[in-house]
Amino acid sequence: MIVLHDWSALPDDLLDEISKRFTTMKDFVRFGAVCVSWRSTFILNRKRKFPRQLPVMMIPGTKRENSQRFCNLPSERGRRGGIYDFREPVPFKKFVKGSNHGWLVVAQEIGRDVSVQLLNPFLSENNKIELPVLSSLKIKASYDHRHSHHNLKKVVLSHNPSTTSNYAVMVIHGALEH
């Protein structure tokens, strides 16, 4: 006699306990994709922290592909890495200037100014944060604003915006001096 179990009917407290056992975001996302009730547990717990992992490399696509690819390296011997395609996470007229806490720092020239935003391609909602345009920063030295995105040297976040609204964005900006 075969006994079938309805895995989608597991109690919420048990699903919550299971979700705490994952050590990688990849496995946690797969858990959330099983069924509607498991996805609900995933959504309630998606802001939890995971142990530090190897960074993900971004591989630019072509205009024809209209996508970016992300490659993660294997974190343990015997495990495989993976390549993931994301449709249009970074428009082609923008420049990725770095990343921090899983957020990409994206700059775009708008006339003589530069707009900057944080973009998290792994979140389906609340994945963009607009930062002030560079001309609104109090910059001591004057310089040519053309190609100002090249002068955006480093952007660091004090905390992960996915887990708190209390964070600061620090910018090193300026032309190289010889």
CORQUI-V392189 format. One record per backbone hydrogen bond with DSSP energy under -1.0 kcal/mol. CO is the residue of the C=O (numbers start at 0). NH is the residue of the N-H. E is the energy in kcal/mol with one decimal. If there is no record, write none. Layout:
co=CO nh=NH e=E
co=CO nh=NH e=E
This chain:
co=4 nh=6 e=-1.2
co=5 nh=8 e=-1.9
co=6 nh=9 e=-1.1
co=10 nh=14 e=-2.3
co=11 nh=15 e=-2.6
co=12 nh=16 e=-1.9
co=13 nh=17 e=-2.5
co=14 nh=18 e=-2.6
co=15 nh=19 e=-1.1
co=17 nh=20 e=-1.7
co=23 nh=27 e=-1.8
co=24 nh=28 e=-2.8
co=25 nh=29 e=-2.0
co=26 nh=30 e=-2.2
co=27 nh=31 e=-1.9
co=30 nh=33 e=-1.4
co=34 nh=38 e=-2.3
co=35 nh=39 e=-2.0
co=36 nh=40 e=-1.5
co=37 nh=41 e=-2.2
co=38 nh=42 e=-2.9
co=39 nh=43 e=-2.1
co=40 nh=44 e=-1.4
co=44 nh=47 e=-1.8
co=56 nh=70 e=-3.0
co=58 nh=68 e=-2.5
co=61 nh=65 e=-2.1
co=65 nh=87 e=-1.2
co=67 nh=85 e=-2.6
co=68 nh=58 e=-3.7
co=69 nh=83 e=-3.1
co=70 nh=56 e=-3.0
co=71 nh=81 e=-1.6
co=75 nh=78 e=-1.9
co=81 nh=71 e=-2.4
co=83 nh=69 e=-2.8
co=85 nh=67 e=-2.2
co=90 nh=93 e=-1.5
co=94 nh=106 e=-3.0
co=97 nh=104 e=-2.8
co=99 nh=102 e=-2.3
co=102 nh=99 e=-2.2
co=103 nh=118 e=-2.3
co=104 nh=96 e=-3.4
co=105 nh=116 e=-2.5
co=106 nh=94 e=-3.2
co=107 nh=114 e=-2.9
co=109 nh=112 e=-2.1
co=112 nh=109 e=-3.0
co=113 nh=133 e=-2.4
co=114 nh=107 e=-2.3
co=115 nh=130 e=-2.7
co=116 nh=105 e=-2.9
co=117 nh=128 e=-2.5
co=118 nh=103 e=-3.5
co=119 nh=122 e=-1.5
co=126 nh=119 e=-2.6
co=128 nh=117 e=-2.8
co=132 nh=135 e=-1.7
co=133 nh=136 e=-1.7
co=136 nh=138 e=-1.2
co=144 nh=147 e=-1.5
co=146 nh=149 e=-1.9
co=147 nh=150 e=-1.5
co=148 nh=151 e=-1.2
co=150 nh=152 e=-1.2
co=150 nh=173 e=-2.5
co=153 nh=171 e=-2.9
co=155 nh=169 e=-2.9
co=159 nh=162 e=-1.8
co=159 nh=163 e=-1.3
co=164 nh=166 e=-1.1
co=167 nh=157 e=-2.5
co=169 nh=155 e=-2.5
co=171 nh=152 e=-2.0
co=171 nh=153 e=-1.6
